[in-house]
Amino acid sequence: MDNAAAIELAKQAYGPAWRPELTSRAPGRLELLGNHIDYNGGPVLAAAIDRVVTACARSNRDAAGTTRLLAIDLNQDVATVDTHNPIIGNEGAATTPDDYLAGVLQALQKSNLPVRDGLAIVVTGNVPVGFGMSSSAALCVALTNLLADTELISSQIVDIARRAEHLTGAPVGAMDQSASVAGGVILFDGASGEIASISPELGDHVFAVANSGVHHALNQSAYPTRVRESQQALNALNTQGHPELRHLADLDEATWQAVRASDLGLLPSPLLARVDHVVSETTRVRQGVAAIESQDWIAFGELMTASGRSSATSYDISHPDVEELVSTLTSLSGVLGTRMMGGGEGGPALALVHNDAVEDIRQALDLMFFRKHDLDPETSFEVCTFGPGASFARQ
C-alpha cells in the first residue's frame, strides 16, 4: 500500500489528527548461501533487498501505558499492547504482528533500554510473508528502531530484534537481522556476529525469487527442531572426544570425515546428516565468496544448487512443492543455479538467472508450475535488487 493510502487508514483508526512523527524502515533479505548456518556458528552470504517494512508512529500522551499497532499489509486491525507489561499470544500459535510488537517491547525492557510510550503505529510493507525473505526480521528491526527511546548501534538493533523473535517462539540466528540492518550484500559470521560488506559485480545476471505457493511460519516449522538437533550433535561431539568444538561449523570437511569414519555410533543417523549439511554448507559459502570475487557466476550457481540439494536431503527442511519448483527451474535455459530459501517447509526458490532470460523463465514457469498450483505468474516470479539497510527518521 502506498504511503498516502496508509496515512488515510491510520487517520480512520487513530483519529484525524494522526500524522507520522517517526518513520522506521527495514528491508527483507535474500539468503544467497549458508542455509541454517548462522546459528551453527558458520558464515552466511546474505543481501538486503528492495522490499521493505515501514513502521510510522505518532505519540499520544493520552494513551500513556499502551502501544497500538495497525498492520495494514499484514492483515491486522488495530491491536493494543500494554507498553509496560507486553504479553505475547498463545504459545505455538501463528505469530501475529502484535506478538512481534510485544516481543520487541519485552526485549528492550529486558535490556534496560528506554521505550517510547503511547505510540500509535501503522505498519505497511511489500516483504512477502512466509516467503523466505525474513519479513519477521524486517518487522522486528523496524519496530526496534521505532520503539527504542535512545539511539542504538547496529549490534544492539540486531540483538533486540533477534531476541524479540526468540520470545515469540522462533529460535533464529542473527543473520536475518544483520542483513536488514547493514544493507547491501554481506558475509555474516555466525560465531562472532561480525559482518563484512561485499560488492558483487553481477554483470548480466540477476537473482530472482519464485513462489512455491507454500507459506510457512518459523515457530510452527521444523526450524526449532533443527536448532535443537544441531545443539544435540554439538553436545555429543563435545562429550565424546571433541571438546574443542564451539560450533558445528568449526568442523572442516577433512576433520568431519575422519570423525565420521572413526566414531561410528557417536551420533544417530539424523544427526549425522545434519552435521553433513553444516560442514558442506560452510565450505560452499567460502567457495561462494571466492566465486563472487572472481565473478564466476557459473560456479556460484552450481554452489547454490548443491546448497539446495543438501538442505532438502541432509537437513530435511524442504517441501515437495518447493522441490518441484526447484527441479522445474533447474531444467530451464538461462538458470545458472537454484535452491530453496529460508527456514524450510515452504517458501520460495531462489534462482540466479541471465537477465535477458527473465521473461522466458516466467512464461515457462507459468506453463510448467504456476498454473498447476494456481499462482499468478506476474507476482510469483520477481527479480530482487540489492538495497540499503534499515533507517529511522523524525518528521
C-alpha distance (Angstrom), angle and dihedral (degrees) to the residues before:
residue distance angle dihedral
M1 . . .
D2 3.79 . .
N3 3.79 122.0 .
A4 3.81 97.3 -108.0
A5 3.80 93.1 52.3
A6 3.81 90.9 47.1
I7 3.80 91.5 52.6
E8 3.80 91.0 51.2
L9 3.80 91.6 51.8
A10 3.81 90.2 46.9
K11 3.81 89.9 53.2
Q12 3.79 89.5 51.4
A13 3.80 90.1 51.3
Y14 3.80 100.9 38.9
G15 3.79 103.6 23.8
P16 3.82 135.6 -87.4
A17 3.82 93.0 -77.8
W18 3.81 92.2 65.2
R19 3.77 115.2 115.1
P20 3.81 129.6 152.9
E21 3.80 112.9 -89.5
L22 3.81 95.1 164.1
T23 3.80 127.7 35.0
S24 3.79 125.5 -170.4
R25 3.79 124.1 -178.8
A26 3.80 130.7 -173.3
P27 3.81 129.2 174.7
G28 3.76 130.6 -134.6
R29 3.78 118.6 -122.3
L30 3.77 145.7 -133.9
E31 3.78 118.5 -134.3
L32 3.80 100.9 -144.2
L33 3.82 97.4 180.0
G34 3.78 134.0 -12.0
N35 3.79 107.2 67.2
H36 3.84 112.1 -163.9
I37 3.79 90.6 -10.7
D38 3.81 101.7 114.3
Y39 3.81 96.0 73.6
N40 3.81 88.1 44.3
G41 3.80 90.8 60.9
G42 3.78 96.9 -106.7
P43 3.81 137.8 123.4
V44 3.79 124.5 -84.7
L45 3.78 131.2 -168.9
A46 3.79 108.5 -143.6
A47 3.78 139.2 160.3
A48 3.79 136.3 -155.3
I49 3.79 110.4 -129.7
D50 3.78 141.8 -154.0
R51 3.83 92.8 -95.5
V52 3.80 113.6 93.9
V53 3.78 144.5 -179.0
T54 3.81 113.1 -137.2
A55 3.81 122.5 -162.1
C56 3.81 118.3 -171.8
A57 3.79 125.2 -177.5
R58 3.78 145.6 -177.6
S59 3.79 122.3 -160.2
N60 3.78 121.0 -127.9
R61 3.80 119.8 -168.4
D62 3.79 89.9 -162.6
A63 3.82 88.5 63.3
A64 3.81 96.2 52.6
G65 3.79 112.7 154.2
T66 3.79 93.9 31.8
T67 3.78 137.4 80.9
R68 3.79 118.3 -159.0
L69 3.78 126.4 -158.1
L70 3.79 132.2 -166.0
A71 3.81 111.0 -175.4
I72 3.79 103.9 -170.7
D73 3.80 101.4 178.0
L74 3.81 91.3 38.6
N75 3.81 93.5 58.0
Q76 3.79 97.0 -116.0
D77 3.78 123.7 134.4
V78 3.78 119.8 -149.3
A79 3.81 111.5 -50.0
T80 3.79 123.8 -173.4
V81 3.80 121.2 -145.0
D82 3.80 126.1 -171.2
T83 3.81 102.3 -115.1
H84 3.80 93.9 -151.3
N85 3.81 97.9 38.5
P86 3.81 106.0 29.2
I87 3.79 113.7 -176.6
I88 3.80 124.2 -158.2
G89 3.81 117.1 -142.1
N90 3.78 128.9 -105.2
E91 3.79 114.8 -36.3
G92 3.80 111.8 -110.2
A93 3.80 93.6 18.2
A94 3.78 122.4 117.5
T95 3.78 109.3 -79.3
T96 3.80 115.5 -112.5
P97 3.82 128.8 -159.3
D98 3.80 92.2 -101.9
D99 3.83 88.5 54.2
Y100 3.80 88.9 58.1
L101 3.80 89.1 46.9
A102 3.80 89.8 53.4
G103 3.80 90.0 45.5
V104 3.80 92.5 53.7
L105 3.81 91.4 47.2
Q106 3.81 90.7 50.2
A107 3.80 92.3 46.9
L108 3.81 92.3 50.6
Q109 3.79 91.7 48.5
K110 3.81 93.4 47.0
S111 3.82 86.8 53.9
N112 3.83 91.2 50.5
L113 3.79 91.5 -119.4
P114 3.82 121.1 148.1
V115 3.79 116.6 -105.5
R116 3.79 129.4 -149.6
D117 3.79 108.6 -120.0
G118 3.78 132.7 -152.8
L119 3.79 96.4 25.8
A120 3.78 122.0 162.0
I121 3.81 103.4 -154.7
V122 3.77 132.6 -167.0
V123 3.81 119.2 -166.8
T124 3.78 124.9 -161.7
G125 3.77 132.0 163.6
N126 3.76 150.9 142.5
V127 3.82 100.7 -131.2
P128 3.82 102.3 119.7
V129 3.80 114.5 -120.7
G130 3.80 117.2 -123.8
F131 3.78 88.8 8.7
G132 3.81 101.7 114.5
M133 3.82 94.5 -106.2
S134 3.82 94.9 108.1
S135 3.78 99.0 -111.1
S136 3.81 88.4 166.6
A137 3.80 92.5 55.4
A138 3.80 90.9 47.8
L139 3.80 90.5 50.5
C140 3.80 92.9 48.2
V141 3.82 92.6 47.7
A142 3.81 91.1 49.1
L143 3.81 91.9 48.0
T144 3.81 92.5 45.9
N145 3.80 92.5 57.8
L146 3.80 90.9 43.4
L147 3.81 97.5 48.9
A148 3.81 101.4 38.2
D149 3.80 108.0 95.8
T150 3.78 91.1 -154.5
E151 3.78 136.7 54.6
L152 3.79 111.1 -88.6
I153 3.78 128.4 -157.8
S154 3.79 118.4 -129.4
S155 3.80 95.9 -98.7
Q156 3.81 90.8 53.0
I157 3.80 92.2 51.2
V158 3.80 90.3 50.3
D159 3.81 92.3 47.4
I160 3.81 95.6 48.5
A161 3.81 93.8 45.3
R162 3.79 91.6 47.7
R163 3.81 93.1 47.9
A164 3.79 89.2 50.1
E165 3.80 90.1 58.4
H166 3.80 90.6 46.4
L167 3.80 89.1 53.8
T168 3.81 90.0 54.0
G169 3.80 90.6 54.0
A170 3.82 103.3 -94.8
P171 3.85 111.2 116.7
V172 3.80 93.8 -156.9
G173 3.77 128.2 168.4
A174 3.80 122.1 -122.2
M175 3.80 99.6 -103.4
D176 3.81 97.3 93.5
Q177 3.78 94.0 51.7
S178 3.81 92.7 41.8
A179 3.80 91.9 54.3
S180 3.80 91.5 47.5
V181 3.80 92.9 49.9
A182 3.82 97.4 42.0
G183 3.80 101.6 43.2
G184 3.78 127.1 -154.7
V185 3.80 120.7 45.5
I186 3.78 118.1 -33.9
L187 3.78 140.4 -178.4
F188 3.79 103.2 -138.2
D189 3.81 120.9 -157.8
G190 3.79 107.9 -146.5
A191 3.81 92.3 -164.4
S192 3.80 98.6 54.3
G193 3.80 102.7 17.6
E194 3.79 89.3 -126.2
I195 3.78 121.1 141.8
A196 3.78 134.1 -154.4
S197 3.78 120.0 -159.6
I198 3.80 117.5 -128.2
S199 3.80 127.2 -165.4
P200 3.80 107.4 -157.0
E201 3.79 120.8 -164.9
L202 3.79 101.7 -141.0
G203 3.77 95.5 -177.4
D204 3.80 108.6 -175.8
H205 3.81 93.3 -9.5
V206 3.80 132.7 96.4
F207 3.78 137.1 -177.2
A208 3.79 115.2 -120.8
V209 3.78 132.8 -176.2
A210 3.80 123.1 -142.1
N211 3.79 122.3 -160.3
S212 3.80 117.2 -126.4
G213 3.79 92.5 -169.4
V214 3.81 90.4 -123.9
H215 3.78 112.9 112.7
H216 3.76 125.7 -167.0
A217 3.80 143.9 -172.0
L218 3.79 117.9 -141.3
N219 3.79 95.7 -138.3
Q220 3.81 90.3 53.4
S221 3.81 97.4 42.8
A222 3.79 135.0 77.1
Y223 3.81 89.0 -89.3
P224 3.84 95.4 99.3
T225 3.80 89.3 45.5
R226 3.81 92.3 53.7
V227 3.81 90.1 49.5
R228 3.82 89.6 53.6
E229 3.80 92.5 45.3
S230 3.79 91.3 51.2
Q231 3.79 90.8 52.4
Q232 3.80 91.0 46.9
A233 3.80 90.6 52.6
L234 3.80 91.7 48.3
N235 3.81 92.2 48.0
A236 3.81 91.3 50.4
L237 3.80 92.1 49.8
N238 3.82 91.3 46.9
T239 3.80 93.9 51.9
Q240 3.80 96.6 42.9
G241 3.75 105.1 55.4
H242 3.79 106.1 -55.6
P243 3.82 106.9 83.6
E244 3.81 91.8 146.5
L245 3.81 93.0 73.4
R246 3.80 113.2 101.9
H247 3.79 94.2 171.3
L248 3.79 135.4 14.3
A249 3.80 88.3 -119.2
D250 3.82 88.7 64.2
L251 3.80 87.1 77.1
D252 3.79 113.6 94.4
E253 3.79 121.0 -152.7
A254 3.81 96.3 -101.3
T255 3.81 94.6 47.5
W256 3.78 92.9 47.0
Q257 3.79 93.5 49.5
A258 3.80 89.4 50.4
V259 3.81 90.6 49.4
R260 3.78 90.6 47.0
A261 3.81 92.1 51.4
S262 3.80 97.5 44.5
D263 3.79 102.0 37.1
L264 3.77 103.3 52.7
G265 3.77 108.8 172.9
L266 3.79 93.3 22.6
L267 3.79 91.1 113.9
P268 3.81 131.0 21.0
S269 3.80 115.9 -111.8
P270 3.82 97.1 -97.5
L271 3.80 91.8 53.5
L272 3.80 91.7 46.5
A273 3.78 88.2 55.8
R274 3.80 92.2 48.5
V275 3.81 91.3 53.4
D276 3.81 90.1 45.6
H277 3.79 88.0 60.0
V278 3.80 95.8 45.4
V279 3.80 93.1 49.7
S280 3.80 96.0 44.7
E281 3.81 93.7 42.4
T282 3.80 91.2 51.7
T283 3.80 88.5 54.6
R284 3.81 91.1 47.8
V285 3.80 92.1 53.9
R286 3.80 91.5 53.6
Q287 3.79 90.2 47.4
G288 3.79 88.4 47.8
V289 3.79 91.9 56.5
A290 3.80 89.1 52.6
A291 3.81 90.5 48.8
I292 3.81 91.1 51.8
E293 3.78 91.8 48.8
S294 3.81 90.7 52.3
Q295 3.84 92.3 39.5
D296 3.80 89.5 -123.6
W297 3.78 97.8 154.2
I298 3.79 93.2 166.6
A299 3.80 88.7 61.9
F300 3.80 91.3 44.3
G301 3.79 90.9 52.9
E302 3.79 91.0 51.1
L303 3.81 89.4 51.8
M304 3.80 90.3 51.4
T305 3.79 91.5 52.9
A306 3.80 91.8 48.2
S307 3.80 89.6 48.6
G308 3.78 91.4 54.2
R309 3.79 92.1 47.7
S310 3.81 91.4 52.2
S311 3.81 92.1 45.7
A312 3.79 90.9 52.4
T313 3.81 97.3 44.0
S314 3.81 113.5 24.1
Y315 3.82 95.2 29.7
D316 3.82 93.4 32.9
I317 3.81 96.7 -150.4
S318 3.78 104.4 126.1
H319 3.80 132.0 94.5
P320 3.83 130.1 -128.6
D321 3.80 92.6 -115.2
V322 3.79 91.7 49.5
E323 3.79 91.0 49.9
E324 3.81 90.3 48.5
L325 3.80 87.9 53.4
V326 3.81 92.1 47.8
S327 3.81 90.8 49.4
T328 3.80 91.0 49.3
L329 3.79 92.5 49.9
T330 3.79 92.0 46.9
S331 3.81 90.0 57.0
L332 3.81 94.1 55.4
S333 3.78 127.1 96.6
G334 3.79 113.1 -114.1
V335 3.81 95.6 33.1
L336 3.81 112.6 116.7
G337 3.79 96.7 -179.8
T338 3.78 142.3 -17.4
R339 3.78 139.2 -171.2
M340 3.75 143.7 165.5
M341 3.79 111.3 -90.1
G342 3.77 133.1 -153.2
G343 3.77 136.2 18.0
G344 3.77 94.5 -30.3
E345 3.81 141.9 -120.7
G346 3.77 90.5 85.7
G347 3.75 138.1 -9.1
P348 3.79 128.0 106.2
A349 3.75 139.6 -48.8
L350 3.78 118.1 -114.3
A351 3.79 116.0 -142.8
L352 3.78 134.4 -172.2
V353 3.80 106.5 -147.6
H354 3.77 142.9 168.8
N355 3.78 108.4 -94.6
D356 3.80 93.8 -130.1
A357 3.81 91.1 53.7
V358 3.82 97.3 57.7
E359 3.81 97.4 100.2
D360 3.81 93.6 42.2
I361 3.80 89.1 51.8
R362 3.81 91.6 48.5
Q363 3.81 91.3 52.0
A364 3.80 92.6 46.7
L365 3.80 91.6 49.3
D366 3.78 89.5 50.1
L367 3.80 90.8 56.2
M368 3.80 97.3 38.9
F369 3.83 104.0 34.9
F370 3.80 120.5 -4.1
R371 3.81 97.4 60.8
K372 3.78 91.2 48.3
H373 3.80 90.2 53.9
D374 3.81 96.4 38.6
L375 3.81 94.7 -114.1
D376 3.80 128.4 149.9
P377 3.83 108.9 -118.1
E378 3.81 92.0 -152.2
T379 3.80 93.2 60.7
S380 3.80 100.0 26.6
F381 3.79 99.4 65.8
E382 3.76 114.2 47.5
V383 3.77 133.8 168.8
C384 3.80 111.2 -133.6
T385 3.77 123.2 -153.8
F386 3.78 124.6 -159.2
G387 3.80 114.8 -99.8
P388 3.81 144.3 -172.6
G389 3.77 124.9 -80.5
A390 3.79 131.5 -105.4
S391 3.80 120.3 -49.8
F392 3.80 138.2 -170.8
A393 3.79 129.6 -162.7
R394 3.79 141.3 171.4
Q395 3.79 117.5 -136.7
